Amino acid sequence: MIRLIRFCLLAIHFVITSAVGLLIGLLRPFHPTNSRWCAHLYGKIGMPIIGIKTEVEGLEHFDSDKPYIVVANHQSNWDLFIVGSIVPKRTVSVGKKSLKWVPLFGQLYWLAGNVLIDRGNPRKAMEAMAITKEALIAKNTNIWFFAEGTRNKGKNMLPFKKGAFVTAINAGVPIIPVCCSSYLDGFDINKWDNGVARLRVLPAVSTAGYTQENVQELMDELHATMLNNIKELDGLRNNQSESAYNA
């Protein structure tokens, strides 16, 4: 019964929020703030529906008058709600081209100014990276990447793709890592309470001194840092669960 109620509420939420987002996109197409508004609408309303709360630390690291790239781990489609709730100002994301065919959501995603890339076509993917560089520098817009390139299903982090790091080095902008705890552990759409997802925004990492020749070094360093932070966040979650159980 809980599952049915949730899916009904999610369907209503999706349709109404997508329609509102599409209207915003039509009124001011490709404005860099559109994406944040839509992400917050999806997140703030969606999280109570799926029974997840968030605890966030480090949001002050988003406060910058210069553009940057955000790199986050990607667990599931629920990330739309969970990390969507903290998207900073003037931030768009990079997504796969096929998203534009999703009814309502795909059209608003495009009109919100997000970058769609064809991962199966290297030439077009590189063209999209050039567009992201222009957005960063010329339009003073931040770019959000799920650097793994696909969902890891809450089972550790997958290796990073190079796109975010190549773009950051080319544009000379810093990278801000965002770490989310493994909220899928114990998640059940048929439970009212699915616990807490912990989000940690880390200080900006400068790309000064890096070139395309040592991009792998930057990727490896950030991957290790983020993985350690995710494990720490998971430890906090497990300790809290044990304390609640013992109480």
Wavefront OBJ file of the C-alpha trace (Angstrom):
o trace
v 0.000 0.000 0.000
v 2.816 2.423 0.882
v 4.439 1.716 -2.469
v 1.203 2.488 -4.337
v 0.635 5.729 -2.420
v 4.214 6.804 -3.061
v 4.106 6.117 -6.782
v 0.819 7.997 -7.120
v 2.223 10.997 -5.248
v 5.461 10.853 -7.251
v 3.535 10.771 -10.524
v 1.492 13.820 -9.509
v 4.625 15.610 -8.285
v 6.524 14.800 -11.466
v 3.794 16.036 -13.795
v 3.037 19.255 -11.891
v 6.681 20.165 -11.206
v 7.705 19.373 -14.780
v 4.877 21.533 -16.109
v 5.912 24.423 -13.842
v 9.557 23.978 -14.848
v 8.625 23.879 -18.514
v 6.672 27.118 -18.128
v 9.685 28.768 -16.468
v 11.872 27.516 -19.321
v 9.517 28.878 -21.970
v 9.329 32.284 -20.282
v 13.125 32.631 -20.098
v 14.752 29.819 -22.082
v 18.278 28.668 -21.193
v 18.656 31.041 -18.238
v 21.273 29.494 -15.896
v 19.074 29.901 -12.824
v 16.245 27.816 -14.340
v 18.057 24.573 -13.607
v 18.487 25.391 -9.907
v 14.832 26.359 -9.482
v 13.685 23.126 -11.117
v 16.135 20.997 -9.126
v 14.968 22.546 -5.855
v 11.326 22.039 -6.779
v 11.921 18.356 -7.514
v 14.059 17.876 -4.404
v 12.236 19.787 -1.677
v 8.902 18.155 -2.511
v 10.218 14.772 -3.628
v 12.254 13.887 -0.554
v 9.308 13.773 1.883
v 7.435 11.605 -0.598
v 10.181 8.948 -0.702
v 10.789 9.223 3.046
v 14.341 10.575 3.044
v 15.744 13.518 4.976
v 19.086 15.192 4.327
v 21.828 16.546 6.520
v 24.147 18.880 4.651
v 27.501 20.351 5.559
v 29.886 22.622 3.668
v 27.376 24.640 1.637
v 29.557 27.699 2.216
v 32.021 26.256 -0.295
v 29.510 27.013 -3.048
v 29.726 30.749 -2.294
v 31.958 32.097 -5.030
v 31.745 34.921 -7.542
v 33.801 32.876 -10.010
v 32.630 29.795 -11.939
v 33.503 26.256 -10.910
v 32.739 22.640 -11.726
v 30.884 20.419 -9.263
v 31.765 16.720 -9.211
v 29.361 14.401 -7.346
v 28.881 10.658 -6.907
v 25.804 9.213 -8.606
v 23.806 6.414 -6.976
v 20.318 6.296 -8.459
v 17.500 8.265 -10.044
v 16.564 9.408 -6.514
v 19.594 11.721 -6.768
v 17.245 14.047 -8.649
v 15.607 14.747 -5.286
v 18.495 14.324 -2.873
v 21.337 16.266 -4.491
v 18.888 18.385 -6.472
v 17.916 20.059 -3.211
v 21.368 21.671 -2.843
v 22.160 22.793 -6.401
v 23.874 26.211 -6.096
v 23.110 29.407 -8.009
v 23.804 29.671 -11.732
v 24.468 25.937 -12.041
v 23.530 23.638 -14.902
v 24.346 19.980 -15.356
v 25.630 17.642 -18.043
v 23.346 14.773 -19.017
v 23.006 12.181 -21.723
v 21.297 13.236 -24.937
v 18.522 10.639 -24.575
v 17.103 12.596 -21.619
v 15.487 15.067 -23.995
v 12.993 12.392 -25.073
v 11.591 11.948 -21.562
v 8.121 13.573 -21.678
v 7.991 16.963 -19.925
v 11.216 16.419 -17.952
v 13.397 16.170 -21.047
v 12.061 19.362 -22.563
v 12.408 21.378 -19.354
v 15.912 19.922 -18.813
v 16.911 21.304 -22.203
v 15.184 24.673 -21.730
v 16.796 25.009 -18.293
v 20.138 25.370 -20.060
v 21.600 21.990 -19.183
v 24.147 20.450 -21.562
v 23.150 17.282 -23.418
v 25.936 15.095 -24.756
v 26.032 12.051 -27.004
v 28.321 9.696 -25.080
v 28.324 7.242 -27.973
v 29.796 9.843 -30.342
v 33.270 11.081 -29.255
v 33.265 14.028 -31.671
v 29.911 15.348 -30.467
v 30.893 14.725 -26.859
v 33.985 16.901 -27.351
v 31.818 19.593 -28.955
v 29.612 19.510 -25.862
v 32.696 19.928 -23.674
v 33.557 23.049 -25.680
v 30.044 24.367 -24.969
v 30.519 23.765 -21.238
v 33.797 25.683 -21.336
v 32.053 28.621 -22.977
v 29.275 28.483 -20.361
v 31.834 28.513 -17.551
v 33.899 31.428 -18.817
v 31.650 33.590 -20.995
v 28.397 33.116 -19.082
v 29.834 32.729 -15.555
v 27.870 29.523 -15.073
v 28.792 26.556 -12.888
v 28.590 23.028 -14.311
v 27.465 19.973 -12.297
v 28.911 16.601 -13.332
v 28.161 13.102 -12.111
v 31.725 12.119 -12.908
v 31.128 8.359 -12.888
v 28.985 8.801 -15.981
v 26.307 6.389 -14.755
v 24.586 5.207 -11.571
v 26.663 3.105 -9.176
v 23.560 1.733 -7.364
v 25.062 2.642 -3.995
v 27.854 0.095 -4.339
v 31.017 2.127 -3.920
v 32.111 4.663 -6.535
v 32.788 3.723 -10.121
v 35.903 5.054 -11.917
v 35.558 8.648 -13.080
v 35.116 9.698 -16.682
v 37.497 12.409 -17.904
v 34.958 14.969 -19.141
v 34.613 17.055 -15.967
v 38.344 17.169 -15.344
v 39.350 17.936 -18.931
v 36.812 20.775 -18.978
v 37.974 22.164 -15.621
v 41.622 22.175 -16.695
v 40.836 23.711 -20.098
v 38.734 26.452 -18.521
v 41.113 26.990 -15.603
v 38.346 26.695 -13.005
v 38.367 24.851 -9.665
v 36.448 21.671 -8.876
v 34.110 21.407 -5.886
v 33.484 17.776 -4.836
v 30.074 16.826 -3.414
v 29.852 13.556 -1.487
v 26.613 11.777 -0.681
v 26.337 8.875 1.748
v 25.157 5.461 0.568
v 21.473 6.149 1.150
v 20.375 3.131 -0.918
v 21.582 0.846 1.875
v 18.314 -0.141 3.538
v 16.198 2.005 1.223
v 12.787 0.527 0.512
v 10.039 2.359 -1.356
v 7.605 0.364 0.808
v 8.892 1.912 4.071
v 7.649 5.239 5.435
v 11.027 6.239 6.841
v 14.098 5.722 4.684
v 16.493 7.491 6.981
v 18.957 10.283 6.328
v 21.144 10.979 3.320
v 24.247 12.896 4.360
v 25.730 15.388 1.934
v 29.145 16.972 2.300
v 30.413 19.783 0.066
v 34.216 19.826 0.116
v 36.466 22.876 -0.379
v 37.298 23.819 -3.955
v 40.253 22.020 -5.527
v 42.385 24.210 -7.779
v 43.270 22.925 -11.243
v 46.178 25.368 -11.583
v 49.323 23.584 -12.706
v 47.436 20.632 -14.182
v 47.519 19.836 -17.885
v 45.881 17.195 -20.022
v 48.988 15.103 -19.536
v 48.343 14.660 -15.819
v 44.538 14.758 -15.793
v 44.521 11.157 -14.539
v 46.473 12.248 -11.472
v 43.790 14.844 -10.649
v 41.040 12.283 -11.196
v 42.709 9.722 -8.930
v 43.283 12.273 -6.152
v 39.679 13.457 -6.154
v 38.301 9.924 -6.416
v 40.257 8.859 -3.329
v 39.260 11.985 -1.386
v 35.581 11.585 -2.199
v 35.579 7.861 -1.465
v 37.128 8.468 1.969
v 34.512 11.121 2.741
v 31.652 8.870 1.625
v 32.939 6.101 3.890
v 33.088 8.597 6.748
v 29.523 9.738 6.070
v 28.382 6.120 5.945
v 30.052 5.538 9.305
v 28.108 8.439 10.821
v 24.881 6.986 9.413
v 25.594 3.525 10.800
v 26.505 4.899 14.234
v 23.276 6.888 14.369
v 21.248 3.815 13.352
v 22.875 1.724 16.087
v 22.232 4.435 18.682
v 18.570 4.643 17.692
v 18.270 0.835 17.836
v 19.880 0.613 21.277
v 17.687 3.406 22.608
l 1 2 3 4 5 6 7 8 9 10 11 12 13 14 15 16 17 18 19 20 21 22 23 24 25 26 27 28 29 30 31 32 33 34 35 36 37 38 39 40 41 42 43 44 45 46 47 48 49 50 51 52 53 54 55 56 57 58 59 60 61 62 63 64 65 66 67 68 69 70 71 72 73 74 75 76 77 78 79 80 81 82 83 84 85 86 87 88 89 90 91 92 93 94 95 96 97 98 99 100 101 102 103 104 105 106 107 108 109 110 111 112 113 114 115 116 117 118 119 120 121 122 123 124 125 126 127 128 129 130 131 132 133 134 135 136 137 138 139 140 141 142 143 144 145 146 147 148 149 150 151 152 153 154 155 156 157 158 159 160 161 162 163 164 165 166 167 168 169 170 171 172 173 174 175 176 177 178 179 180 181 182 183 184 185 186 187 188 189 190 191 192 193 194 195 196 197 198 199 200 201 202 203 204 205 206 207 208 209 210 211 212 213 214 215 216 217 218 219 220 221 222 223 224 225 226 227 228 229 230 231 232 233 234 235 236 237 238 239 240 241 242 243 244 245 246 247
